[in-house]
């Protein structure tokens, strides 16, 4: 088997397209014509576009938080706005605003007429389309089924159908990755398309503004109502604080109650008194200790600070000076010295008395101070009890004060937000705006007739090509020598042209004799030569011609091959072994009395059953009588002996046998011949059938010389471009005499 080369065979594809050109041409004409008719039938429609931009930034006049925040710029937000614009509620409001429910373009009830089927397009071909079957119009999309009358009477259904119709004509999309949204609307009227696109864009922007104003007004109203409640709550809370303070006589200074302040003062005073008491007691104990030891008390602070003692000490010092001066002049017994000594003693007594008085005063002060400390401590204890009681009251007071403070803060916050919200109502702006209003388009958006024709032509050309390839794929008939070699694995010996213009009563072998230089004769010559060259040293003498099915041209080929061999000065025998349907004698227009069956039955001799045709110059062995068991007859020893005799008597023996499929006669004969010539009919014999016929030959190891394609349409075959010998039969007509 030949090995296919990898890749696409361009020549083969071109050949397929050439072979199936009428399929392609028919498809192109049909589809292009239909597309042109649809283009002519289509009503022009116009698309108007309005552009809306979502504001990516907020215009904040004052630094105040808005009640309703602006739109985001993420993809989810933009997609949401696309859905809002396409929402049924907005569409219904646009239609109501423009009175489109009463427009026949959208209201199916207004355009319903007496015709059972509604044409989608209106045009000059209405009358022609009216003659087409309704099923065809619906299937092709040129018409739609009418709505039932009971549904057309339902206003709700008609309104919803009109909204659906409107929605199908409206397209909303984002312009690339920008913040711009395009609102497209298609209508039969350019002005109407622009008016609807602008109305949808304006209504969307107005809805955004109304939503913000409504939210702001609602928030302002709610805040006003809430302020009244909060104001009353603050008043009641503050009254509760003051009433509680007055009821329990709770007065504080800088956040501290009077009891606590007084307790603090008393505590501080008591501490000072105790410290002073401890100091005086320690000092008194020290004075007593010094006195008991006989020490001088002049270093004691109270003594040092006593003016009396200071004067007495000054007088004493003065007396000591005088005494010192007098002792210089007088003795101990001098009266003046005596007087000074008496005065000194008197001063010492006075000092001692004064010291005793100081000590006594200190003791009195100590007792007074101790009494004061006890009084202060008692007063502190009393105030401590009263303060503890007052602290419990202050806990409740602080709770009331906190509640009043919280209410006051909440009220102030609500009051500030209320004022901000009330001011916002004057500066609220929508989050989007129309940046380009739709204008009435001057050109239709629907494709024109030329575009329909171009698209139809292109699509039909592709469809025709695919259909041609599909038909070629489904068609498994054998048409070329290359297919014989690829599909059957046989050598292609030749292609026999079909003879279409034979004279009345002329058969192919007659044409071969009459036109020795014709293409038909040349094909038989090529087959004969190829068979002889299959074995140059020992050319085949017994050649069996067979095919898979009847009517494939094997008998005609066998007769023509025998005739050509006889014209080449060879002694030729044409043997008819198609015992079930013999045809050799009919093609030779003979009426034999005896034949092959009589020979095999022993009723006649070989010389008696062999006849001679004068016109062709061949001998032939016909079949006159049929037999009940052809296989036994063909597999007999006598049959083997007959073939040996014929080999020695004739130069060339051509055997016309029965078809391979359905009967086994040819399988038996193949073992008796030199070569088998396998015949297939051009374009008619399926490849699978031919393979099945070859399988029967290969089962018995038949010596197959090759295959022949018969009844070839030379002109058609040449257009196919197979590149084999059949193609040249058409191109080299001047070399043949047909």
Buried (B, 14 or more C-beta within 10 A) or exposed (E): EEEEEEEEEEEBBEBBBBBBEEBBEBBBEBBBBBBBBBBBBBEBBBBBBBBBBBBEEEEEEEEBEBBBEBBEEEEEBBEEBBEBBBBEEBBBBBBEEBEBBEBEBBBBBBEBEEEEBBBBBEBEBEEEBEEEEEEEBBEEEBBEEBBEEEEBEBEEBBBEBBBEBBEEBBBBEBEEEEBBBBBBBBBBBBEBBBBBBBBBBBBBBEBBBEBBBEBBBEBBEEBEEBBEEBBEBBEEBBEBBEEBBEEBEBEBEEEEBBBBBBBBEBBEBBEEBBEBBEEBBEBBEEBEEBBEEEEEBEEBEBBEEBEBBEEBBEBBEEBEEBBEEBBEEBEEEEEEBEBBEEBBEBBEEBBEEBBEEBBEEBBEBBEEBBEBBEEBBEBBEEBBEBBEEBEEBBEEBEEBBEBBBEBBEBBEEBBEBBEBBBBBBEEBBBBBBBEEBBBEBEEBBBBBBEEBBBBBBBBBBBBBBEBBBEEBEEBBBBBBBBBBBBBBBBBBBBBBBBBEEEEEEEBBBBBBBEBEEBBBBBBBBBBBEBBBEBEEEEBBBBBBBBBBBBEBBBBBBBBBBBBBBBBEEBBBBBBBBBBBEBBBBEBBEEEBEBBBBBBBEEEBEEEEBBBEBEEBBBBBBBBBBEBEEBBEBBBEEEBEEBBEEBBEBBBBBBBBBBBBBEBBBBBBBBBBBBBBBBBBBBBBBBBEBBBBBBEBBEEBEBBBBBBBBBBBBBBBBBBBBBBBBBBBBBEEEEEBEB
